[in-house]
Amino acid sequence: MIEVNELTKRYGGKTAVDQLSFTVRPGQVTGFLGPNGAGKSTTLRLILGLESPTGGAATVGGVPFHSHPRGLRHVGALLDAGQVHGGRSATAHLSALARSNGISRRRVDEVLHQVGLAEAATGRIGGFSLGMKQRLGVATALLGDPPVLMFDEPVNGMDPEGVLWMRRLLRRLAAEGRTVFLSSHLMSEMENTADQLVVIGRGRLIAAESVRDFAARSTGLGVVVGTRQAAELTAVLRAAGALVEPEGSAGSAGAEKLAVTGLPADRIAALAFENGILLNELTTRTASLEEAFMELTADSVEYQAGQPR
Ligand SMILES: Nc1ncnc2c1ncn2[C@@H]1O[C@H](COP(=O)(O)OP(=O)(O)OP(=O)(O)O)[C@@H](O)[C@H]1O
């Protein structure tokens, strides 16, 4: 379990993390989301004791991280995969870490195998692709078999197969009962991976809740209806209190599409039936996480592109 309590970090006049409080529980993947510059990496560094907070505190398993005598056995972290020494082999890099953390040499081969780097184990890290460096970073995090894992943008530079592999690995680690905390600025990465979300913007907490509750915040919900009797249906639905708008693309067989909010699909179907209107499409739209994320963080994006003229 990771607990962050009123955590604050200022760099000169800039507040990178602002009175942030949240809890990351075991047995789940918790996504840590925010636009670029929101303060995610700073928060992770504060949790790991790599920087000291201006205020507040963070604990891992109930105690500050630096009071764990052999860090790698308590928390595994992948922060910046590019930071490893390029002149060494993966085996040499992991063996040195294993030695200084009192971890058996056998574990080095195990984790290299687990992340798919067994064949590349003796080659220089300098020759690794970014995706391979990410895998090595994951191997490092897993080395001490820790109950808590933190990953900062782990799929950066990975190909689709690597992304899928990472997603499965994170799910498995959580299913084993570990605490898995995963940061990203991309909502799409969370959709099939995370159970819980912690969302921040400009260093402040925006939401801490389940993925499902977060998606339900989006106002993009509604029902899409296709019919050749669009004018009639629009009048019937508006009379029943719905908001009806034409939906961009035309449907099949000359049917028009309407976006309806304020009435559930079964009620729309019943009203159409009662009024002799044939529907050839009726789809409930679930809000995408991406939409909810964009709406909620719109005010906290650090650099926004100008409107095209
Ligand atoms: N050492 C530092 N000195 C000064 N400012 C810093 C320092 N580290 C981070 N910042 C600032 O703090 C803010 C938060 O940065 P941080 O890297 O934590 O954000 P992030 O959410 O991880 O962003 P990204 O998704 O771009 O990695 C940014 O405005 C950044 O410029």
The ligand as an SDF file (V2000), in Angstrom:
LIG
                    3D

 31 33  0  0  0  0  0  0  0  0999 V2000
   13.9360   19.6790  -10.6590 N   0  0  0  0  0  0  0  0  0  0  0  0
   13.0010   20.5450  -11.0510 C   0  0  0  0  0  0  0  0  0  0  0  0
   13.2280   21.8690  -11.0000 N   0  0  0  0  0  0  0  0  0  0  0  0
   12.2900   22.7640  -11.3960 C   0  0  0  0  0  0  0  0  0  0  0  0
   11.0560   22.4330  -11.8480 N   0  0  0  0  0  0  0  0  0  0  0  0
   10.7630   21.1230  -11.9260 C   0  0  0  0  0  0  0  0  0  0  0  0
   11.7160   20.1120  -11.5340 C   0  0  0  0  0  0  0  0  0  0  0  0
   11.1290   18.9060  -11.7160 N   0  0  0  0  0  0  0  0  0  0  0  0
    9.8890   19.1410  -12.2030 C   0  0  0  0  0  0  0  0  0  0  0  0
    9.6690   20.4780  -12.3230 N   0  0  0  0  0  0  0  0  0  0  0  0
    8.4220   21.1090  -12.7960 C   0  0  0  0  0  0  0  0  0  0  0  0
    7.3560   20.5800  -12.0410 O   0  0  0  0  0  0  0  0  0  0  0  0
    6.2210   20.3290  -12.8700 C   0  0  0  0  0  0  0  0  0  0  0  0
    5.8280   18.8740  -12.7800 C   0  0  0  0  0  0  0  0  0  0  0  0
    6.7870   18.0670  -13.4660 O   0  0  0  0  0  0  0  0  0  0  0  0
    6.7250   16.4810  -13.5530 P   0  0  0  0  0  0  0  0  0  0  0  0
    7.8860   16.0410  -14.3630 O   0  0  0  0  0  0  0  0  0  0  0  0
    6.5410   15.9110  -12.2150 O   0  0  0  0  0  0  0  0  0  0  0  0
    5.3760   16.2860  -14.3840 O   0  0  0  0  0  0  0  0  0  0  0  0
    4.8200   14.9780  -15.0930 P   0  0  0  0  0  0  0  0  0  0  0  0
    3.3730   14.9270  -14.7560 O   0  0  0  0  0  0  0  0  0  0  0  0
    5.6400   13.8120  -14.7660 O   0  0  0  0  0  0  0  0  0  0  0  0
    4.9650   15.3390  -16.6240 O   0  0  0  0  0  0  0  0  0  0  0  0
    5.3200   14.4230  -17.9110 P   0  0  0  0  0  0  0  0  0  0  0  0
    4.0790   13.6390  -18.2530 O   0  0  0  0  0  0  0  0  0  0  0  0
    5.6040   15.4820  -18.9330 O   0  0  0  0  0  0  0  0  0  0  0  0
    6.4890   13.5940  -17.5480 O   0  0  0  0  0  0  0  0  0  0  0  0
    6.5970   20.7730  -14.2710 C   0  0  0  0  0  0  0  0  0  0  0  0
    6.1140   22.0690  -14.4870 O   0  0  0  0  0  0  0  0  0  0  0  0
    8.1060   20.7540  -14.2450 C   0  0  0  0  0  0  0  0  0  0  0  0
    8.6270   21.7110  -15.1320 O   0  0  0  0  0  0  0  0  0  0  0  0
  1  2  1  0
  2  3  1  0
  2  7  2  0
  3  4  2  0
  4  5  1  0
  5  6  2  0
  6  7  1  0
  6 10  1  0
  7  8  1  0
  8  9  2  0
  9 10  1  0
 10 11  1  0
 11 12  1  0
 11 30  1  0
 12 13  1  0
 13 14  1  0
 13 28  1  0
 14 15  1  0
 15 16  1  0
 16 17  2  0
 16 18  1  0
 16 19  1  0
 19 20  1  0
 20 21  2  0
 20 22  1  0
 20 23  1  0
 23 24  1  0
 24 25  2  0
 24 26  1  0
 24 27  1  0
 28 29  1  0
 28 30  1  0
 30 31  1  0
M  END
$$$$
